[in-house]
Amino acid sequence: MRRTSILMRQIFSAAFLLLLPIGATAETNARYDPVNGALIISGISPENIALLVEDPSLIRLQNAATPEAASMLFSLSHGNGDLHVLPRFALQPGAAYAASIHWRDTQPFHTEFTLDPTTASAPILAAFSPSQSVIPANTLRFYLTFSEPMTRGQMRDKIHLLRENGQKVRNPFLNLETELWDVTQKHLTLILDPGRIKQGVGPNALAGAPLVDGARYQLVVSGTMTSAQGGVMGTDRVVNLHIGPAERREINPHAWTVALPLKGTTTPFTVAFDRIMDVAATRRLMRLEGPDGHNIDGTLVTDGGGWSLFPNTPWQEGKYRLLIDPRLEDVAGNTLRAPFDAPAGTIGMSATEASIPVQIRRN
């Protein structure tokens, strides 16, 4: 392989300026994906992609102002013939970066790029779950949705849980090395420390539960939080939380209320839960099976309090089954198998899928 002789500049998404050649041939190029925060390198042979995935030390990603510094931490993936270099921490708008591949038997490849923050829009906190007015004292997860892909590495310093008197709750969230963003970097999962929630274990006995029945709290997202493109929220966003009694029962689907549609309509099949369920879990782990044994396709709507399926085609008369994966959880981590606080060795429901038979009839 030979080093490309000319570096080409190209602007991506009107906000990201990149120097383009990095590979062994004129076809090799690189672009920065502002949504996923990854440098995408094209034009490398499958054999060389496999080599780089096997030995990431051949790649260096650095701030261009400090070329002597060690490479930033990153992960590698590949798809559609491209190599994706994803920094562990989001790159900063306005800073210049350099990426290079140091092949074993030929000269290294090199590219530089600068993230331009001038067109970045201010992100907002678009949604929060659980959204009910009162949530259990042993709630295990919060879900935050932002309007823009966000910079990783901000959660610990920019999101706080406050008591009613304004005092911060100390270390309420599980301290993970990697923040729990989805692939779009718009959806963040916050896990309240399970050791402080589960009764009878050390952290609970020493520090107490993060949330207390009857109390009020505020989840504060700092206005200094930034998007992946450098936009600043600008003002604090506050979610008011009213805490109710803890939920410590295993899930019983037969306690749910089912509203059946009529044949020939497209009104939703609706389930009302007897408690607040985990929104992400209900989306993934519940399905409706039609008379032919196939899943019903449609639009799913859930807020944790209920589950509604709007079918793509009108309902047909016949026997349906609501199927529930035993891993389904409510907001307190209880499952069909056992409560979250079940003593060690407790034998709960079997690990098989639960089923509720339902009948859709003619008008």
C-alpha positions, 0 to 999 in steps of 0.5 A, a space after each residue: 500500500 502507498 500513502 495517498 499523495 493529496 489530502 482533500 477537504 470536504 464539509 459534511 452536514 454543514 458542520 463537520 470539516 474533514 480532510 479526506 484521504 487516509 487509505 492506500 488508494 485514491 478511493 479510500 476516504 473518511 467522513 465523520 458521522 455526527 449522529 453516531 459520533 464515529 469516524 467512518 473509513 471507506 475503501 479499505 479491503 476486507 482483509 485489512 479491516 479484519 486486521 485492524 479489528 484484530 489489532 486496534 493498536 494500529 490506529 491512533 486517534 488524537 487531538 491534533 494539537 498534541 500528536 505526541 499524546 497517547 491515542 484516545 480510547 475507541 472501539 471498532 466495528 464494520 459494516 457495508 464495507 466501512 470501518 467505524 472508529 467510535 471514540 469512547 468519549 465524544 469529540 469536542 466541537 471546535 477542536 482539531 483531531 488527527 487519525 492515522 493507521 500505522 500499517 506494519 509493512 508500509 507507510 502510515 495513513 493520516 487524516 485530520 478533521 475539525 468539528 465546527 459547532 457554529 450550526 449546532 442547535 440547542 438540545 432539549 429534554 424531550 421525554 422522561 419515563 416513568 411519566 406517571 404522577 406517582 412512582 414506586 419508592 423502589 423504582 429501578 430505572 429512569 429513561 431520558 430522551 433528548 431532541 439531539 444526539 448527546 455528548 457522552 461522559 456528562 451524566 455524572 456531573 450534569 444530572 442530579 437527584 435532589 430532595 425536596 429541600 434542594 439537597 443532593 441525593 448522594 450517589 443515587 445512580 449505578 456507577 457504570 464505566 460506560 453510560 447507557 445511551 442507545 445507538 442514536 445517543 438520544 436515549 439515556 438509561 439511568 439505573 438507580 443503585 440496585 444495592 441501595 434499593 434491595 432490602 437487607 443488603 449492605 448498601 441499603 443498610 448503610 446509605 438507605 434507598 435513593 427514593 423514600 415513600 411519601 417524599 418529593 424529588 427533582 431530577 435536574 438535567 443541567 443547562 450546560 449539557 451539550 449535544 454531540 454537535 456542540 449545542 448547549 441546552 442553555 437552561 436546567 430541565 427539571 422533572 418533578 417526582 412524587 414517590 409512593 409505596 414500593 412495589 414488591 410483588 411478582 408480575 401477574 398478567 392475569 391481574 391486567 385488564 384487556 380491552 378487545 377490539 371488534 372484527 373488521 376494525 383497526 381500533 387498538 388491542 389494549 392492555 391496562 397494567 395493574 402497576 407501572 411497567 418498564 417501558 423499554 421492556 414492554 416494547 421488547 417482550 410482549 407480542 400478540 399472536 393471531 389465529 394463524 400463529 403469526 405475530 400481529 404487525 402494527 404500531 405499538 404505543 406504551 407509557 408503562 401504564 398500558 400497552 396498545 397495538 394498532 394493527 396494520 390491517 383490520 382485525 379478523 375474528 378468531 382466537 388470539 394470544 398475548 404472549 409475555 416473555 418471563 424477563 418482562 419487568 415493572 419499574 421496580 425490577 419485579 418479573 413474572 418469575 419473582 419479585 426483585 427483593 425475593 430472598 435467595 433461592 426463591 422459586 418463582 414462575 418457570 422461565 417459559 413464556 406466559 400466555 393470555 388467550 383472548 377472543 376477537 368477535 364479530 360486531 
